[in-house]
Amino acid sequence: MSNTQTNHRSQKKYYFSRKKYCFFCKERIKLIDYKDVKILENFILDTGKIQPARVSGTCSYHQKQLTKAIKRARHMGLLKFVEPRRG
């Protein structure tokens, strides 16, 4: 093996991601309302699960409110509990 091939293999590729900011802090939303279905749908995965804070970037204060609001909207019939399986 030549020297250039060994140097190329030893170099690590670093993944760069931008710092995630809380959507609700940025928009200055104090309380998350369960009737605001359009906003809540952005934080639900295709399978019907609630997005974790590490993925969505929400702070812990708003993540707790978001979880409560989504669960309330599900019980009121505004959101589906799970999406039907594809395939």
trRosetta pair geometry for C-beta under 8 A, 3 or more apart (Angstrom, degrees):
i j d omega theta_ij theta_ji phi_ij phi_ji
1 5 5.0 -110 -172 73 102 131
1 6 5.8 104 129 -48 128 96
2 5 5.2 99 61 4 76 101
2 6 7.6 -150 96 -2 43 87
3 6 6.0 -58 -153 37 36 107
3 7 6.4 34 154 -17 68 108
4 7 5.8 -56 -147 39 33 110
4 8 6.2 37 154 -24 66 108
5 8 5.6 -54 -147 34 31 114
5 9 6.5 26 157 -16 64 106
6 9 5.9 -56 -148 37 32 108
6 10 6.4 27 157 -18 65 111
7 10 5.9 -61 -145 38 31 108
7 11 6.7 37 157 -31 64 101
8 11 6.2 -51 -156 19 30 111
17 20 7.9 -13 144 -38 111 90
20 56 7.5 136 174 120 142 32
20 57 2.8 -127 158 -112 120 121
21 25 6.8 -111 169 70 90 113
21 26 5.5 87 126 -56 120 119
21 57 6.0 27 52 158 21 127
22 25 3.9 68 81 11 115 110
22 26 6.4 177 89 -13 59 85
22 57 6.2 -158 -81 130 40 80
22 58 4.9 72 -130 -139 87 47
22 59 4.3 -38 -71 -14 145 89
22 62 5.6 123 -166 33 128 144
23 26 5.8 -60 -151 37 28 112
23 27 6.3 10 158 -3 66 112
23 42 7.9 173 -155 109 179 139
23 56 7.5 -65 -6 165 116 99
23 57 7.1 99 -28 84 80 104
23 58 6.4 -44 23 -88 86 87
23 62 7.9 -163 58 136 73 156
24 27 6.0 -59 -138 48 30 100
24 29 4.3 -84 -155 60 83 108
24 32 6.6 -59 -112 -71 143 105
24 58 6.5 43 12 -134 107 102
24 59 7.7 -108 60 29 104 94
24 62 4.2 167 51 -134 144 150
24 65 7.8 140 -154 72 175 130
24 66 7.7 -144 -34 -61 142 109
25 28 7.3 24 -176 -80 32 40
25 29 8.0 -77 -53 41 21 72
25 59 6.1 61 -35 -4 130 127
25 62 6.8 -123 -37 -27 83 143
29 32 6.5 67 139 -81 125 67
29 62 7.7 82 85 -123 101 125
31 65 6.7 -147 -150 -155 53 143
32 36 7.1 -113 -172 48 68 129
32 39 7.5 -141 -149 110 96 134
32 40 7.8 113 173 -81 114 91
32 62 6.6 104 -37 -157 126 82
32 65 4.4 129 25 137 114 113
32 66 5.5 -11 96 -82 176 56
32 68 7.9 130 76 67 112 91
32 69 4.5 -94 119 -36 108 154
33 36 4.6 94 74 -10 94 105
33 69 6.6 98 114 -134 14 126
34 40 7.4 41 -146 -66 47 150
34 68 7.7 -90 -72 123 110 72
34 69 4.3 -163 -85 -156 70 72
34 70 7.5 -154 -127 -50 87 17
34 72 3.9 -70 -109 90 157 119
34 73 4.4 -166 -176 -56 92 83
34 76 6.8 114 135 12 127 139
34 78 7.1 138 152 43 87 147
35 73 7.4 173 -78 -101 28 99
35 78 7.0 -154 -124 -100 47 165
36 39 4.6 3 138 28 113 115
36 40 6.2 130 96 -21 74 95
36 69 7.6 -14 49 178 93 137
37 40 5.5 -62 -143 42 35 112
37 41 6.1 42 159 -30 70 103
37 73 6.3 148 -99 -155 82 140
37 78 5.1 -135 -87 164 121 115
37 79 6.5 179 -136 -65 100 90
38 41 6.1 -48 -149 25 27 113
38 42 7.6 33 151 -24 55 98
39 42 6.1 -52 -169 20 39 114
39 43 7.7 14 147 -3 65 106
40 43 6.1 -71 -162 42 42 101
40 44 6.8 36 148 -23 73 110
40 66 7.4 162 -122 -157 78 81
40 69 6.1 -138 -99 122 122 110
40 70 5.4 161 -163 -93 117 79
40 73 5.8 104 126 12 173 165
40 79 6.4 -92 117 -69 131 140
41 44 5.8 -61 -147 31 40 111
41 79 7.3 -173 -82 -114 78 111
43 50 6.5 12 137 -156 94 74
43 51 4.9 -116 -169 29 66 113
43 56 5.6 28 -128 -114 93 150
43 58 7.5 17 -121 -29 134 139
43 66 5.8 -62 123 -175 166 132
43 70 7.1 -114 91 -70 111 132
44 48 6.4 -15 178 -148 113 32
44 49 7.0 156 -159 79 68 32
44 50 6.2 -45 -106 -102 68 48
44 51 6.9 -130 -88 -20 16 86
44 70 6.6 150 -73 -138 108 133
44 79 7.1 168 -53 -164 163 135
45 48 6.9 -38 73 30 77 20
45 49 4.7 0 37 59 119 85
45 50 7.6 -65 1 0 89 2
45 51 5.9 131 -48 -73 86 77
46 83 6.1 -66 164 30 58 159
47 82 6.8 -28 164 -150 64 86
47 83 6.1 -131 -147 36 22 107
48 80 6.2 -87 -118 107 116 95
48 81 6.1 46 179 132 139 40
48 82 3.8 -150 32 -123 166 45
48 83 4.9 -171 -48 -8 99 75
50 66 7.3 141 -163 127 122 102
50 67 5.9 72 177 -110 168 77
50 70 5.6 148 -97 76 117 165
51 55 5.0 -116 -176 83 101 120
51 56 4.3 106 116 -47 129 113
52 55 5.1 88 63 10 78 101
52 56 7.0 -180 87 5 36 92
53 56 6.1 -65 -130 53 32 95
53 57 7.3 -161 -180 9 60 2
53 58 5.2 -98 -129 66 83 80
53 59 7.4 30 -155 -165 125 5
53 60 6.6 6 -119 -86 167 57
53 63 4.4 -37 -81 -93 116 148
54 57 8.0 29 -173 -72 18 42
56 63 7.7 145 68 -103 126 97
58 62 4.8 -115 -175 90 110 110
58 63 4.7 142 104 -69 117 82
58 66 6.2 7 158 -12 172 150
59 62 5.2 78 57 21 80 99
59 63 6.7 -140 94 -14 35 93
60 63 5.4 -51 -137 33 32 117
60 64 6.6 35 162 -21 63 100
61 64 6.5 -61 -164 29 24 106
61 65 7.0 14 147 -8 60 110
62 65 5.4 -55 -149 42 42 112
62 66 5.9 49 151 -27 71 105
63 66 5.5 -51 -144 35 30 116
63 67 6.4 34 155 -21 63 103
64 67 5.9 -51 -149 32 30 111
64 68 6.6 27 153 -14 62 106
65 68 5.8 -58 -151 39 32 110
65 69 6.1 31 154 -20 68 110
66 69 5.7 -57 -144 37 29 111
66 70 6.3 27 158 -18 65 106
67 70 6.0 -55 -146 35 28 108
67 71 6.4 24 157 -15 63 109
68 71 5.9 -60 -149 40 29 109
68 72 6.2 28 155 -19 66 108
69 72 5.8 -55 -146 38 29 111
69 73 6.2 29 155 -20 64 107
70 73 5.7 -55 -146 37 30 111
70 74 6.4 34 152 -22 63 104
70 79 6.5 -48 -160 54 71 164
71 74 5.7 -51 -150 32 32 114
71 75 6.6 27 154 -15 64 105
72 75 5.8 -58 -150 39 33 108
72 76 6.2 25 154 -13 67 110
73 76 5.8 -58 -143 43 31 108
73 78 4.2 -75 -169 67 87 116
73 79 4.4 57 121 2 109 111
74 77 7.8 45 176 -68 29 21
74 78 7.4 -82 -65 55 23 72
74 79 4.9 -56 -80 75 65 98
74 80 7.4 -12 -125 115 88 12
74 81 5.4 87 -159 -85 124 70
80 83 6.3 94 102 -78 140 54
